[in-house]
Amino acid sequence: MAQPHKTDSQKPAECPQKSVPQKFPCAEPLREILREAPFLPTIRAAVEAGGKVKAAATPEVEIVIPVFNQLDYTRNCLASLRQSAGLRARVVVIDNGSTDGTAEYLAGCADVTVIRNLENRGCAVAWNQGVKATTAEWVVVLNNDVLVTKGWLKGLLGSAVTADLDVVTPAMREGLLNYELEPYAQEFVRAAGGAIRLGVADGVCFMVRRRVFEKIGLFDENFRIGVFEDTDFFERARQAGFKLGSTGRSFIHHFGSVTQKAIRLKNSCGEYEQENRIYFRKKWRLSQIQRWVSRFKRKTRAVLWSLRERRQFGHTLRERWRRDRLVYY
């Protein structure tokens, strides 16, 4: 078998430094910047028409990223955001008490809003802090061990509109970055842009319409550190009548639970996974039989989706590099 092309995922990415704001000498530079920003239609239309942009204009999308150490992944995640769409969608990073230089790095980023916690308060708390700091119609919750691609945000918004989704997740490939990401992503979207899985979303990256938070509330902070807070939120959204979906119109790369693996390795937070699992089962009053039935339905549905997508599009919405081969699921 041919050896996969390996890409260095940890290559340092520069962060724009804070500086004194300067006025544009003319409208043309701003017009060029905003022309490719489909998620800011009101501002873009004003610039194209030669009108004045109101400083109080509410962004359509804001991105929330919780981090705990893993500086290189955070640096590269933000770099991919800048390269794919700029940071015209406001980004809020919640630093959960990092000790590896993350705080110092973020302090120098002029295009990121930073919320700093003195300790690791967990995923649910950080997500809630981020959501509370936003005002946009759509909020993207994004892991820091993710690289986004060109058009990913436009694809999420487009799918949300056409399929009338309230929570939407992009397609993703997980594991080693042993392929050329951008060309693969563009080919994937061309081939599988019509693929959609209704009723599901993924905590790695998901975009939520604000009315969902307004109706069902924020993330349950009784889930400690991480795991199950996303599953719980998605179930609450479904039961409240909101529509969830995963789309092939947007593609990202996910290295794979980097922060959680580091925490488990150090065993610094105790048995939080088991505690969260027990709490989740009690909260939803799930008997063992109910769990078995739910697991069977979930796995069966995933297999059927995978088979159909592979046959129709040549891809599946979830792909993973595992044991020296690409797995479709």
For each residue, the residues with C-beta under 8 A, 3 or more apart:
1: 324
2:
3:
4: 176 178 179 321
5: 178 179 180
6: 176 177 178
7: 177 178 179 180 181
8: 11
9: 72 73 76 147 177 255
10: 72 73 76
11: 8 76
12: 72 75
13: 75 76 78 79
14: 79
15: 75 78 105 108 109
16: 82 109 110 111
17: 108 110
18: 108 109 110
19: 22 110
20:
21:
22: 19
23:
24: 27 29 30
25: 29
26: 29
27: 24 30 31 47 50
28: 31 32
29: 24 25 26 32 33
30: 24 27 33 34 47 53
31: 27 28 34 35 47 48
32: 28 29 35
33: 29 30 36 37 86 88
34: 30 31 37 40 43 44 47 88
35: 31 32 44 48
36: 33 85
37: 33 34 40 43 44 85 86 88
38: 41 44 154 157
39: 59 60 61 85 88 89 153 154 157
40: 34 37 43 44 57 59 60 88 89
41: 38 44 45 60
42: 45 46 57 60
43: 34 37 40 46 47 53 57
44: 34 35 37 38 40 41 47 48
45: 41 42 48 49
46: 42 43 49 51 52 53 54
47: 27 30 31 34 43 44 50 51 53
48: 31 35 44 45
49: 45 46
50: 27 47
51: 46 47
52: 46
53: 30 43 46 47 57
54: 46 57
55:
56:
57: 40 42 43 53 54
58: 135 136 137
59: 39 40 62 88 89 90 135 136
60: 39 40 41 42 89 136 137 138 157
61: 39 89 136 137 138 139 140 153 157 207
62: 59 89 90 91 92 134 135 136 138 139 140
63: 81 89 90 91 92 139 140 142
64: 92 94 127 130 131 133 134 139 140 141 142
65: 74 77 78 91 92 93 94 130 142 143 144
66: 93 94 96 123 126 127 130 144
67: 70 74 93 94 95 96 98 102 144 259
68: 95 96 97 98 120 259 263
69: 98 99 100 102 259 262
70: 67 73 74 100 102 144 145 258 259 262
71: 74 75 98 100 101 102 105
72: 9 10 12 75 76
73: 9 10 70 76 77 144 145 255 258
74: 65 67 70 71 77 78 93 102 105 106 144
75: 12 13 15 71 72 78 79 105
76: 9 10 11 13 72 73 79 80 147
77: 65 73 74 80 81 142 143 144 145 146 147 148
78: 13 15 65 74 75 81 82 87 91 93 109 112
79: 13 14 75 76 82 83
80: 76 77 83 84 146 147 148 149
81: 63 77 78 84 85 86 87 91 148
82: 16 78 79 86 87 111
83: 79 80 150
84: 80 81 148 149 150 151 152 153
85: 36 37 39 81 88 89 148 150 151 152 153 154
86: 33 37 81 82
87: 78 81 82 90 91 111 112
88: 33 34 37 39 40 59 85
89: 39 40 59 60 61 62 63 85 136 140 153
90: 59 62 63 87 113 134 136
91: 62 63 65 78 81 87 111 112 113
92: 62 63 64 65 112 113 114 115 130 133 134
93: 65 66 67 74 78 106 112 113 114 115
94: 64 65 66 67 114 115 117 126 127 129 130
95: 67 68 98 102 103 106 114 115 116 117
96: 66 67 68 117 119 120 121 122 126
97: 68 117 118 119 120 121
98: 67 68 69 71 95 101 102 103
99: 69
100: 69 70 71
101: 71 98 104 105
102: 67 69 70 71 74 95 98 105 106
103: 95 98 106 107 116
104: 101 107 108
105: 15 71 74 75 101 102 108 109
106: 74 93 95 102 103 109 112 114
107: 103 104 114
108: 15 17 18 104 105
109: 15 16 18 78 105 106 112 114
110: 16 17 18 19
111: 16 82 87 91
112: 78 87 91 92 93 106 109
113: 90 91 92 93 133
114: 92 93 94 95 106 107 109
115: 92 93 94 95 126 129 130 133
116: 95 103
117: 94 95 96 97 120 121 125 126 129
118: 97
119: 96 97
120: 68 96 97 117 225 269
121: 96 97 117 125 126
122: 96 125 126 221 223 224 225 226
123: 66 126 127 219 223 225 226 227 229
124: 127 128 219 220 221 222 223 229
125: 117 121 122 128 129 221
126: 66 94 96 115 117 121 122 123 129 130
127: 64 66 94 123 124 130 131 141 218 219 229
128: 124 125 131 132 218 219 221
129: 94 115 117 125 126 132 133
130: 64 65 66 92 94 115 126 127 133 134 139 141
131: 64 127 128 134 139 141 213 218 219
132: 128 129 218
133: 64 92 113 115 129 130
134: 62 64 90 92 130 131 139
135: 58 59 62
136: 58 59 60 61 62 89 90 139 210
137: 58 60 61 209 210
138: 60 61 62 157 160 207 208 209 210
139: 61 62 63 64 130 131 134 136 207 208 210 213
140: 61 62 63 64 89 153 156 205 206 207 208
141: 64 127 130 131 203 205 206 207 208
142: 63 64 65 77 146 148 204 205
143: 65 77 146 203 204 205 254 259
144: 65 66 67 70 73 74 77 258 259
145: 70 73 77 254 255 256 257 258 259
146: 77 80 142 143 172 204 205 252 253 254 255
147: 9 76 77 80 177 181 252 253
148: 77 80 81 84 85 142 152 153 252
149: 80 84 152 181 182 185 186 251 252 253
150: 83 84 85 182 185 186
151: 84 85 154 155 189 250
152: 84 85 148 149 155 156 170 185 250 251 252
153: 39 61 84 85 89 140 148 156 157 250
154: 38 39 85 151 157 158 250
155: 151 152 158 159 170 189 193 247 249 250 251
156: 140 152 153 159 160 168 170 207 247 249 250
157: 38 39 60 61 138 153 154 160 161 207
158: 154 155 161 162 249
159: 155 156 162 163 165 168 196 245 247 249 250
160: 138 156 157 163 164 165 166 168 207 209
161: 157 158 164
162: 158 159
163: 159 160 168 196 198 243 245 247
164: 160 161 243
165: 159 160 168 209 243 244 245 247
166: 160 208 209 211 212 237 242 243 244
167: 201 206 207 208 209 212 234 237 242 243 244 245
168: 156 159 160 163 165 201 206 207 244 245 246 247
169: 200 201 202 204 205 206 207 244 245 246 247
170: 152 155 156 205 246 247 249 250 251 252
171: 188 192 195 246 247 248 250 251 252 315 317 318 319
172: 146 202 204 205 251 252 253 254 317 318 319
173: 179 184 251 253 254 319 320 321 326
174: 253 254 255 256 318 319 320 321
175: 255 256 320 321 322
176: 4 6 255 321
177: 6 7 9 147 181 253 255
178: 4 5 6 7 321
179: 4 5 7 173 184
180: 5 7 183 184
181: 7 147 149 177 184 185 253
182: 149 150 185 186
183: 180 186 187
184: 173 179 180 181 187 188 251
185: 149 150 152 181 182 188 189 251 252 253
186: 149 150 182 183 189 190
187: 183 184 190 191
188: 171 184 185 191 192 248 251 315
189: 151 155 185 186 192 193 248 249 250 251
190: 186 187 193
191: 187 188 313 314 315
192: 171 188 189 195 248 309 313 314 315 316 317
193: 155 189 190 248 249
194: 248 313
195: 171 192 247 248 309 312 313 315 316 317
196: 159 163 245 246 247 248
197: 200 245 246 305 317
198: 163 243 244 245
199: 238 244 245
200: 169 197 234 244 245 246
201: 167 168 169 206 230 234 244 245 246
202: 169 172 205 206 230 246
203: 141 143 206 229 230 231
204: 142 143 146 169 172 252 254
205: 140 141 142 143 146 169 170 172 202 252 254
206: 140 141 167 168 169 201 202 203 230
207: 61 138 139 140 141 156 157 160 167 168 169
208: 138 139 140 141 166 167 212 213
209: 137 138 160 165 166 167 212 242
210: 136 137 138 139 213 214
211: 166 214 215
212: 166 167 208 209 215 216 237 240 242
213: 131 139 208 210 216 217 218
214: 210 211
215: 211 212 240 242
216: 212 213 233 236 237 240 242
217: 213 236
218: 127 128 131 132 213
219: 123 124 127 128 131 223 229 230 232 233
220: 124 223 229 232 233 283
221: 122 124 125 128
222: 124 279
223: 122 123 124 219 220 226 227 228 229 232 276 279 280
224: 122 269 272 275 276
225: 120 122 123 263 269 272 276
226: 122 123 223 229 259 260 263 272
227: 123 223 260 272 273 276 277
228: 223 231 232 276 277 279 280
229: 123 124 127 203 219 220 223 226 232 233 276
230: 201 202 203 206 219 233 234
231: 203 228 234 235 280
232: 219 220 223 228 229 235 236 280 283 284
233: 216 219 220 229 230 236 237
234: 167 200 201 230 231 237 238 244
235: 231 232 238 239 284
236: 216 217 232 233 239 240
237: 166 167 212 216 233 234 240 242 244
238: 199 234 235 241 242 244
239: 235 236
240: 212 215 216 236 237
241: 238
242: 166 167 209 212 215 216 237 238
243: 163 164 165 166 167 198
244: 165 166 167 168 169 198 199 200 201 234 237 238
245: 159 163 165 167 168 169 196 197 198 199 200 201
246: 168 169 170 171 196 197 200 201 202 317 318
247: 155 156 159 163 165 168 169 170 171 195 196 250 317
248: 171 188 189 192 193 194 195 196 251 309 313 315 317
249: 155 156 158 159 170 189 193
250: 151 152 153 154 155 156 159 170 171 189 247
251: 149 152 155 170 171 172 173 184 185 188 189 248
252: 146 147 148 149 152 170 171 172 185 204 205
253: 146 147 149 172 173 174 177 181 185
254: 143 145 146 172 173 174 204 205
255: 9 73 145 146 174 175 176 177 258
256: 145 174 175 261
257: 145 260 261
258: 70 73 144 145 255 261 262
259: 67 68 69 70 143 144 145 226 262 263
260: 226 227 257 263 264
261: 256 257 258 264 265
262: 69 70 258 259 265 266
263: 68 225 226 259 260 266 267 268 269
264: 260 261 267
265: 261 262
266: 262 263
267: 263 264 270
268: 263
269: 120 224 225 263 272
270: 267 275
271: 274 275
272: 224 225 226 227 269 275 276
273: 227 276 277
274: 271 277 278
275: 224 270 271 272 278 279
276: 223 224 225 227 228 229 272 273 279 280
277: 227 228 273 274 280 281
278: 274 275 281 282
279: 222 223 228 275 276 282 283
280: 223 228 231 232 276 277 283 284 286
281: 277 278 284 285 286 291
282: 278 279 285
283: 220 232 279 280
284: 232 235 280 281
285: 281 282
286: 280 281 290 291 294
287: 290 291
288: 291 292
289: 292 293
290: 286 287 293 294
291: 281 286 287 288 294 295
292: 288 289 295 296
293: 289 290 296 297
294: 286 290 291 297 298
295: 291 292 298 299
296: 292 293 299 300
297: 293 294 300 301
298: 294 295 301 302
299: 295 296 302 303
300: 296 297 303 304
301: 297 298 304 305
302: 298 299 305 306 318 329
303: 299 300 306 307 329
304: 300 301 307 308
305: 197 301 302 308 309 316 317
306: 302 303 309 310 316 318 328 329
307: 303 304 310 311
308: 304 305 311 312
309: 192 195 248 305 306 312 313 315 316 317 328
310: 306 307 313 314 315 316 328
311: 307 308
312: 195 308 309
313: 191 192 194 195 248 309 310 316
314: 191 192 310
315: 171 188 191 192 195 248 309 310 319 328
316: 192 195 305 306 309 310 313 319 328 329
317: 171 172 192 195 197 246 247 248 305 309
318: 171 172 174 246 302 306 328 329
319: 171 172 173 174 315 316 326 327 328 329
320: 173 174 175 326 327 329
321: 4 173 174 175 176 178 325 326 327
322: 175 325 327
323:
324: 1
325: 321 322
326: 173 319 320 321
327: 319 320 321 322
328: 306 309 310 315 316 318 319
329: 302 303 306 316 318 319 320
